[in-house]
Amino acid sequence: MLLVLVTFLTTSAGFLYLMNAWSSDVISTVRVLRALQVVKARYVEEVPVETLMAGSIKGMVNSLNDPHSIYMDAKMFKEFMIETEGSFGGVGIVIGTKDKLLTVVAPIEGTPGEKAGIKSGDQILKIDGQDTKDLALDEAVSKIRGPEGSKVVLTILRGQELQEYTLTRSNIQIKTVAGRMLENNIGYIRIAMFNENTGNDFIHKLQELEQEGLQSLVLDLRDNPGGLLDESVKVASQFVPKGPVVSVVTRDGHRETHSSHLPAAKYPVAILVNGGSASASEIVAGAAQDTGVGTLIGTKTYGKGSVQTVIRLDEGSAIKLTIAKYLTPKDRAINGVGIEPDIQLELTETQDNKDIQLDKAVEVLKSKM
């Protein structure tokens, strides 16, 4: 009898504890459903349930105050998938949120945005006259994109100077990797961003240069806004020696480490970075710096050290949600901080348009050969 009584009391206590823990969640859920019912039944005009539900999901994600977590409706989700595949209609600028302001992370080479003179760090105050202050990041992206040949007006603040740019949208075809051989068997590879083709394209270009006699490498990640984590690991694994490249840590402390299996570093590497180098670019730069295989040259990187995943809600919509933060091989968290280069060097305009950061990289590599 005593054993039965103890078992009953223990079970009851556990049940009451769970009920108490769940009660606030249940009450909140009921409140949301009640609001849905009231608006659906009593609003002055009829509103589809789909519209109300989409609005509630969007508000829920926005309440996280995380510019990288967003609700994507069917149109936005389709555009997102097109971008990761390598082409989309727009003006060719990658944007983010910095200090709660819509900011250009980097213009993409050869696009209307870059040709018009838009620069990394420019703040976008208006899109077609609409204030961006209350726009979610991906809403702003959606408004900037559009059919090829159509126009969009961006009001840009650069320092204290305010300027309007009228840009004609084009079909943005992103070729992420380009390279050539420099003097003294120094290879140069530029990565514009990390999409699903970048890793393989980088390996192919690197092999081409190795066949030409490459003995050291300049990797240009300036104004590279990032992209897919797996692709950045694939790139870093071509020159970072065996060991961790990046660790992804979730809120419960679970750690997933992505590693290189390269037996040893093959040659010296210099990596060019600036304030437009973000996310996946910082994974590569951080791994090279922490392992000592690469020398970082330029200015401090952007500082995006969080990881997002896309969770589909149905056939058309999805949530892009921040699920973890990443750490460099030495467990540095760079979110909101960025990475300081080993050699700090501002790129200044000269009469002969010399790239002094690239020249410095060549000088550093010559000294190591």
N, C-alpha and C positions, 0 to 999 in steps of 0.2 A: 504493500500500500504506500509506504514511504517513497519507494522508487517511482511509482506511478505519479504521486503528488509532485515530486521534484521535477520529473519529466514534463508534467503538465505546466507547472509554473515557468520552467525554462522556455518551453515552446511559446507560451503566452507572452512572456516578456520579449522574446525575439520578434514575435508577430507585431506586438504593440510598437516596438522600436522601428520596424520597417514601415508600419503604417504612419508613424510620426514623420519619418524621413521622406516618405512619398507624398504625404498630405499636401505640402506646399506645392509640389509639382502638379498634383491632381487639381488643386484649386486654381492654379495658374492656367492649366489647360482648359478647364471649364470656363474660365473668364474669357479666354480667346474665342472659344466656341460660342459663348453668349454674345460677344461683340459681333461676331460674324452673323449670328442670327438677327440681332437688332438692326445692323446696317442693311442686311438683305431684305428684311421685312419692312423697314420704316424709312429708309432713305428716300428723298423726294423723287428720285429717278431709279429705274430698275438697273441693277448692276449684276453682271454675270458672276457667279461664284468663283469661276476661274480667275477673274480679275482681282477679287478680294483675297483669294488665297495667295496669288502671286505677290500682292502687296504686303501681306502679312509675313511671307517668307523673306521678302526683300528687307522689310523693317527689322526682322529678327537678326539677319546677317549684318545689317548696317549698325545695329546696336553694339556689335563687337568693337567698333571704332578701330578696325583694322583695314587699311586701304587695300590690302591684298586679298581679303576675303570678300567675295561678292556673289550675289545671286545672278545667274545668267538665264534670261528668257531664251526662247527658241532662236531669235535673230542674233542675240549676243553670243550664244553658245556656238552657233554656226560660224560666226566670224572668228571666234577663238580657235576653233578647230582648223579653219583655213589658214590662220596665221602660223600655227605650229607646223603645218604642212609646207609652208614656204612661200605663199603668195596671198595678197589681199589688195583690195582697193583702198587707197588712202593717200597721205602726203609723205609718209616715210619718216615719222618721228616716233620714238618710244617715250612714253610718259609715265611718271610715277607721282607719288605724293611725298613731299618733303616739307617739314614744318607746317603741315596741314595745308600746303599750297600745291596746286597742280603744277608739276615741274617737268621740263624736258630732261629725260635721262640721257638720251643720245639721238641725234639724227642718223638715219641710215644712208650710207654712201650712195650717191647717184640718184637720189630721190628729190621730189619737189621741195621738201622741207630743207634738205641740206643745200640745194642749189639756191634757195631763197635767203640763206644765211642764218637760219635758226640754229642755236647753239645749245650744247649741254648746259644746264643750269637756268635756262630761260624759264620764267614763270608765266603760265598761261592764265590770264585773268578772265578772258571772255572767248567764247566760241560762237561765231555768228551773232555777236551782240549779247549772248546769254552769259550771265555771271557764272563762273565755275565754282564759286565758294561752296555751294551746297550740292555739287554734282559728285556722285560716286565715281571712282576711277574708271571703271569700265563703261559707265554711261558717257563719260567724256570721250573715251576711245571710240565708242559707237557714233558719237556726233561728228568726230573728226573724219571718220571713214565714210565712204560713199561711192557712188558709181564713178567710173573713170570718165574724166572730162568735166565733172561738176566742180564747183568752187566752194571753198570754205574760208572764212575770215577768222584769223586768230589775233587776239590782242595780247601782245607780249610785253612783259616787264623785264628789262635787263639792267640790273643795277638801279639807277634812278630814271632810266630812259624808257618811255612807253612808246610802242610802235605797233601798227597794224600790218599784218601780212595777209594778202589775198593769194591763196594757193589753189592751183588746179590739181585735183586728184588724178592719180594715175594708177595703173596696175603695178603694184609693188612686187617685183620678183626678187626674192632674197637669195643671193648667192653668198653663202656665209663665209667661204674660205677662198683666199687668194694668196699667192706667194711667188717668190722669185729668188734667185741667187744674188747675193751681194758680193763685195770684194772679199778676198781671203777665205773663200769657201764658207762664208757665213750665210746661212739661209734666213729668209725673212718670210713669215707667214702672218697674215692678217685674218682674224676671225671677227666678223661683224656682229654675229649673235649665235646662240646655240639652239638650232632647231633639230628636227629628227634626222637630218642628213649630215649634220656638222661633224660628228665623230668620224664617220667613214670618209668624208671629204678631206678632213685633216690628215688622216692616215695616208690617204692616196697622195696628197700633196707632199707630205713629209717623205714618203718613199721615193717620189720623183727627185726631190732635192738630194736625198742620200745617194741616189744613183749618179748625181752630178758631182758628188764629192763633198757633201755637207759635213762640216766639222764642228759647227756651233750654230745656235739658233736664236733669232730674235722673234718673239711671239708678241704681236701687237693686239692688245685687248682694249685699247683706248676707245671710249664711247661704245663699248659693247654692253648692252643692257642685260645680258644674261639669256635665260631660257631654260632648257631642259637639264635637270641635274645629271641624269645618266650620261648625257652627251658630254658634259664637262668632265665627268670621271673618265670617260673614254679618251678624251684629249689629254688630260693630265697623266694618264697611265702610259703614255708614249714616251715620257721623259722623267717622271717622278719615280724613284726607285721603290722596290717592294715594300709595302706597308700602307697605312691609312692615307687616303686622299681627303675624305670628309666623313664626319660622323653626323648622323641625323638623330636628334634626341626629342622624344615626345614628352608631353606634360607629366606622364607617370614615370619618367626617367628611363624608359626603354630606349636603348641605343642600337642603331643599325649603322655599321661602319662599311663604307665602300672603299675598297683597297686597290692598289696597283700591284701587279704581279711581275713587273719588270725586274729582272735579276739585279741590275745596277744601272745607274745613270750613264747614258751613252756619251753625252757631250755637254758643255756649258750652255746655259740658257739665260737670256735676258728678256724680261717681260715688261712691256710698256703699258702703263695704267694711268687713269685719270679719274675725275669725278663722275664720268659717265660709265665707268667700269662697275657693273653691278651683278649681284646674284651669282649665276653660274661662272661669270668671269672672276669673281672674288674667290670662288671655290678653287679654280685653277691657280690663281695668283697666291692664295693662302697656302696651298699645298706646296707650291714651288719654294715659297719663302721659308716655311717651317722645316722642310726637309733639307734646305740649303742647296738645292739643285739649281735654283734660279735667283737672279738678281732683279728686283723690282725697281723700275725707273719711271719717274713722272710725278704725279700728285696723288693725294689720298683718294681712295676709291669711294664709291657711293655709300655702301653700308647697308646692304639688304641681305640679312642672314637668316631668313625664314623660308620654310618649305611649304608649298601649296600642293594640294591634290584636287582633282576634279571628280566630284561625286554626282553622278547622273540621278535626277529625280524621276524622270520619265523619258520618253523618246526625244523630247525637244529641249527640256530645261535641265540645269545643273547648278550645283554650288561649287565655286572654287574656294576652298577653305584652307587656312593656315593650320597645319597639323603638327608642325615641329619647327625647331630651330636647328641650324647646322653649326658644327664646330670644325675648325681647322685641325690638322694633325696634332698640334700642340694644345688642343682644346680651347682655342680662342673663339669667343663669341663676338661676331663683328656687326651684328644687327644694330643699326643706328650709330655705329662707330666708324666703320670702314677699316681699310688696311693702309698703314703708312708705308710708302715705298722705301727701299733701302737707300736709294739716291733720289733726293727731292729735287725736282727740276721742272720749273714752269715752262710751258711752250709759248714762246713769245714770237710775234710776227716780225720777220726781217725782210729787208728789201729783196733778197734773193730767195725768199720762201724756204730757207733751210729748216729741216726738221732736226732741231738740236737734241731732242730726246732720242731719236733714232741714231744720230751721230754718237751720242754718249753710249748707247747700247753697243754699238760696233766697237767703240774704244774699250769698253769693259771686256767684251768677248776676246778681242785681240790680246789683251793682257793675260787671258786664261788659257790661250792656245799654245 
